[in-house]
Amino acid sequence: MDRENNPIYDRNTLEFVTVALEYCTFIETVPQLGLFDFADKATKLLPLLYLKASLLPEVLPDEEIEPEYTVTEEMYKSVQTKIADRLGEYDTYLETFHPDMQYSDAPIAAFISENLADVYQDTGNFVSLFRQGHEEVMQQSISICQENFRSYWGQRLLNGLKALHAVRYEMIESPESEEEE
């Protein structure tokens, strides 16, 4: 496949790689940020990540390629815990898109930290696979990322963003919350 028609070198793919790497780096530095700075940056970065994921070129999956994922369960849990620690009482929110919500009389709690860790897991795996530099693996990573975005982490990103929006703009109303950090 020539470089011009290769989805790996498509402008939208390269921009997604850049934003995904920025997101992963941001998530890995959460302990260094104050609550307001974390919420502020997250509410700016997440919409960009969503946009860039939605613009990825279509790539058909190759069933013969089984990539090795690098984001382990321990890494996921570490990221989730760091975000939960940073958010404290703001980590929990009421979930409105949960499939069981229609059958429930009680509200269903969800966690921003879990949403963002889910996004981190897929984007981290994508970036890691893309860095390998093997075109077949890179194409497969685009295909997997697209499928997971559509079926799972895109909605998780939006749910976390919705809750973070409330955190971010509540803090403008009462900045003394940040001073407690």
N, C-alpha and C positions, 0 to 999 in steps of 0.2 A: 504494500500500500504506500503510495507516495505521501510525502509529508503534508502536502496541501489538503488532502482529503482524509487525513488521519485524525480521528477525534482526540487523540492524545495532545496534539498540537493546536487544537481549536482554541481560539481566544477565550471562550467561556470556560473551557476545562482549566486552562492556565490560571484564570482569575479565581476559579473555585479552589484550586490547589493553594493559591496564595491566601485566600480568606480562611480556608480550613486550617492551614498551618498557623495563621494568626490566632484563630479561635483556640486551638490546642495549646499554644504558648500562653495565651491569656489564662486559660483554665489552670494550667500548671503553676501559675504565679499568684493564684488567689490568696494564699496566706499573707502575701506582701501588700495587699490592698486593703484599704478601709472599706467599710460597708457601702458608703455612698459611692466611692470610686468604682467598686465592683459593679454595683447596680447600674451606674451611669454608663460604663463601658459596655456591659452586657446588653443593655437596651439599644445600643448603637450597633454592636457587632452581630447580634443574632439576626436582625432583619436582613443584613447584608449576606450572611451565610445562607439564609433561606432563599433569597433572590438568586444567588450564584448557583445553588444546588438545583433550583428549578430551571436554570438555563443550560445545564449540562447537555451536550449532544447525545442523541440516542445511540446506545451501543447494545448490540445483542449479546446475551450471555454466552459464554463458551463453557459448556458443561464439563469439558475435559480438564479445565484449569481449576485447581482447588488451592487458592492462595492461603498462605500461613498468616494468621492474624497476630499482631504484636501487642495489642491492648489486652492485658490479662485481667482476670477477675480481681486480682489484688490491686492492679492499677485503677480499675473502675471504682472499687470500694474506697481507695485512697482519695481519688478525685471527689467522689460523692461526699465523703466525710469532710474534706477540706471546705467544700462549698457549703455544706450544712453548718459547719462551725462558723464560717464567715457570716452566713445569713441569720444564724440563731433563730429567734422566734419568728422571723419572716420566712423561713424555709417552707412552712406548711401553708397550703391554700386549699380552697374547696374546688374540687374537680367537677367540671360540667360536661366533659366529653367522654367520660368513662362509660363503657358499654353497659355496665350494670346500673347506671344512674336511672334509667327508665324504670327499673324494678325496685328502686330503693326509696324508702321513706326518709331515710337519714342521709345527711350529706356525706360525700366520700372525700376523704382527705388525700392530697397528693403533695409531692415535695419538689420544689424547684431544683434542689440538688440532684435528685434522681433524674429529672428531665435533662438537665445539663450534662450529667455524666453519661446518659444514653447518647446524646449528641456527640460528646467527646469520644465515646467508644467507636462509633462508626467513622467519624471524621479522622480520628487518630489512626485507625486501621487503613483508611483510604490513603492518607498521607504517607504512611509507612510503606504500603504496597507501591505507591507511585514512585517513591524514592529509589526503589530497587532498580528502576531503569529498564526492565524487560518489557518490551512493548505489549506482549500478550497479557502479561500480568497487569500492566497499567490499564489496558482496555477492559479487562475483567473487573478491575477495581472500580472503574467508572460505572459499569453495568450493575455491580453489587450496590454501590453507593446510591445509584438512582432508585433501584428497587427498594432498598431500606428507607430511603428518604420518603418515597411515596407511601409505603406501607407502615412506617413506624416513626422514625425520628423527626420527620417534618412536623407531624402533629405534636410530638413531645417538645420540640423547639418552640412552637407557637404557644403551647400551654405554659411553658416556663417563662416565655417572654411576656405573656399576659400578666402573670403573677409578679414578675420583676418590674413591670410598668407601675403597678400599684406601689411596690416598695420604693422605687426610684422617686416617684412624684409625691409620695407621702413624706419622704425625707426632706423635700423642699419645704413642705408645710411645717415640719418639726425637725429642723436640723440638729436639735440637741441630742437626737438619737445617735448621730454620728460622733458626737463628742464623748459618748459613753464608751466608744470602741477603744 
